[in-house]
Amino acid sequence: MATRAEKLAMIAAIGTGEPNTALEIRNILTALLDPPIGTIRMRDVSNAYITANFDGTGKGINEELGYAILNGNNGTRNWNDRIPLAYGTSNLVMGAQKGSNTHTLLKAELPSYNLELPLQNISSGSGGNNVQGTGSLNPSGNALIPLGGSGTAFSIENKSIVTLVTMFIGYD
């Protein structure tokens, strides 16, 4: 894999008065076609395309020769169940992993909610109506029983789409 400086040197060598061989021209064209090793790309393809163009380890074959699925094999990081975050400001460590597949909600993460139960046919004794519990009797004759938490509900999983993410690893 040629570096940018090597590619520029190859380009500069073309037409310097010496005849260029077909091999020299093929080398420069090949170098210009290949992205730098480590280049990551996303593609929207079918499962059939993946089966036809990647081996069992995720290494590219056929149309995907030189690429590998980011699954932890073939020198790649494992991006299974991961969404990329841009580097900068609050994300300063390349390759750092955040989040989890599951989360146990805390009371503060649940919305506050009152269960309203209509109170009908309550017999009154000598002391009047008797409602027991932590709720209260409102003027409409309903018991309000506080349930849930004190916060705002949220979803742990953002909307997402499964996309083929590959990295250029070069040719063997």
C-alpha positions as CSV (number, residue, x, y, z in Angstrom):
1,M,0.0,0.0,0.0
2,A,1.5,3.3,-1.1
3,T,1.5,6.3,1.1
4,R,0.4,9.7,-0.2
5,A,4.1,10.7,-0.6
6,E,4.8,7.6,-2.6
7,K,1.8,8.2,-4.8
8,L,2.9,11.8,-5.4
9,A,6.4,10.6,-6.3
10,M,5.0,8.1,-8.8
11,I,2.9,10.8,-10.4
12,A,5.9,13.1,-10.5
13,A,7.9,10.4,-12.3
14,I,5.4,10.2,-15.2
15,G,6.6,12.1,-18.2
16,T,10.0,13.2,-17.0
17,G,11.4,12.5,-20.4
18,E,12.0,8.9,-19.8
19,P,9.5,6.4,-21.3
20,N,7.1,5.0,-18.7
21,T,6.5,1.3,-18.7
22,A,3.1,-0.3,-18.6
23,L,4.0,-1.7,-15.2
24,E,4.8,1.8,-13.8
25,I,1.4,3.1,-15.1
26,R,-0.4,0.0,-13.6
27,N,1.3,0.6,-10.2
28,I,0.3,4.2,-10.0
29,L,-3.3,3.5,-11.1
30,T,-3.5,0.6,-8.5
31,A,-2.1,2.9,-5.8
32,L,-4.7,5.6,-6.6
33,L,-7.6,3.1,-6.5
34,D,-6.9,1.7,-3.1
35,P,-7.9,3.6,0.0
36,P,-5.5,3.9,2.9
37,I,-5.4,0.8,5.2
38,G,-7.8,1.4,8.0
39,T,-10.3,3.3,5.9
40,I,-13.8,2.4,7.2
41,R,-16.9,2.5,5.0
42,M,-20.6,1.8,5.4
43,R,-22.6,0.1,2.7
44,D,-26.3,-0.8,2.4
45,V,-26.3,-4.3,0.8
46,S,-28.3,-7.5,1.1
47,N,-27.5,-10.5,3.2
48,A,-27.0,-12.4,0.0
49,Y,-24.3,-9.9,-1.0
50,I,-22.5,-10.4,2.3
51,T,-22.6,-14.2,2.0
52,A,-21.3,-14.0,-1.6
53,N,-18.5,-11.5,-0.8
54,F,-17.2,-12.4,2.7
55,D,-15.8,-15.6,4.1
56,G,-16.8,-17.1,7.5
57,T,-14.3,-14.9,9.3
58,G,-15.7,-11.7,7.7
59,K,-12.7,-11.3,5.3
60,G,-13.6,-10.0,1.9
61,I,-13.6,-12.1,-1.2
62,N,-14.7,-11.4,-4.8
63,E,-16.0,-7.8,-4.9
64,E,-14.9,-7.1,-1.3
65,L,-11.3,-8.3,-1.7
66,G,-9.1,-6.2,0.6
67,Y,-11.9,-5.4,3.0
68,A,-13.1,-7.0,6.2
69,I,-16.2,-6.8,8.3
70,L,-15.5,-5.0,11.7
71,N,-16.3,-8.1,13.8
72,G,-13.0,-8.5,15.7
73,N,-11.4,-10.8,13.2
74,N,-8.8,-10.1,10.5
75,G,-7.2,-7.3,12.6
76,T,-10.4,-5.3,13.0
77,R,-12.2,-4.0,16.1
78,N,-15.4,-5.7,17.0
79,W,-18.3,-3.3,16.1
80,N,-21.1,-5.8,16.8
81,D,-23.9,-3.9,18.5
82,R,-22.0,-0.6,18.4
83,I,-22.8,2.8,16.9
84,P,-19.8,5.0,16.1
85,L,-19.3,8.3,18.0
86,A,-17.3,11.2,16.5
87,Y,-13.9,12.0,18.0
88,G,-13.7,15.3,19.8
89,T,-14.6,17.4,22.9
90,S,-16.3,14.7,25.0
91,N,-14.9,11.6,23.1
92,L,-11.1,11.9,23.2
93,V,-10.1,8.3,23.4
94,M,-10.1,6.4,20.1
95,G,-11.6,2.9,20.4
96,A,-13.2,3.7,23.8
97,Q,-16.5,1.8,24.2
98,K,-19.6,3.2,26.0
99,G,-23.0,1.9,26.9
100,S,-24.4,-1.6,27.2
101,N,-27.0,-3.9,25.7
102,T,-29.2,-3.9,28.8
103,H,-30.0,-1.5,31.6
104,T,-32.0,-1.8,34.8
105,L,-34.1,1.3,35.2
106,L,-33.8,3.2,38.5
107,K,-36.8,4.8,40.2
108,A,-35.5,8.2,39.1
109,E,-35.7,7.1,35.5
110,L,-39.4,6.2,35.7
111,P,-42.1,8.7,35.1
112,S,-44.3,9.6,38.0
113,Y,-47.7,8.1,37.8
114,N,-50.8,7.9,40.0
115,L,-53.2,5.0,39.8
116,E,-56.7,6.3,40.1
117,L,-59.2,3.9,41.5
118,P,-62.9,4.7,41.7
119,L,-64.3,4.2,45.2
120,Q,-67.9,3.0,45.1
121,N,-70.1,1.3,47.6
122,I,-67.8,2.0,50.6
123,S,-69.7,1.3,53.7
124,S,-69.3,3.9,56.4
125,G,-68.9,3.0,60.0
126,S,-69.3,5.3,63.0
127,G,-66.1,7.0,62.0
128,G,-67.1,7.7,58.3
129,N,-65.4,6.4,55.2
130,N,-62.1,4.7,55.9
131,V,-59.5,4.5,53.1
132,Q,-56.3,2.9,54.0
133,G,-52.9,3.2,52.3
134,T,-50.5,5.8,51.2
135,G,-52.9,7.5,48.7
136,S,-55.5,10.1,49.3
137,L,-59.2,10.5,48.7
138,N,-60.0,13.3,46.3
139,P,-63.4,15.1,46.1
140,S,-64.5,13.0,43.2
141,G,-64.5,9.8,45.3
142,N,-61.4,8.3,43.7
143,A,-58.3,6.9,45.5
144,L,-55.0,8.2,44.0
145,I,-52.2,5.7,44.6
146,P,-48.7,7.0,43.6
147,L,-46.8,4.5,41.5
148,G,-43.6,4.7,39.5
149,G,-40.7,7.0,39.9
150,S,-39.8,10.6,40.0
151,G,-38.1,11.1,36.7
152,T,-38.8,11.1,32.9
153,A,-39.0,7.8,31.0
154,F,-36.4,7.2,28.3
155,S,-35.5,4.5,25.8
156,I,-32.1,2.8,26.2
157,E,-32.1,1.9,22.5
158,N,-32.0,4.7,19.8
159,K,-33.5,4.1,16.5
160,S,-31.0,2.4,14.3
161,I,-30.4,0.5,11.0
162,V,-28.1,-2.4,10.5
163,T,-25.5,-1.5,7.9
164,L,-22.5,-3.3,6.6
165,V,-19.4,-1.6,8.1
166,T,-16.1,-2.7,6.6
167,M,-12.4,-1.6,6.9
168,F,-9.8,-1.8,4.2
169,I,-7.1,-4.2,5.4
170,G,-5.1,-4.5,2.2
171,Y,-4.3,-7.6,0.1
172,D,-2.5,-10.7,1.2
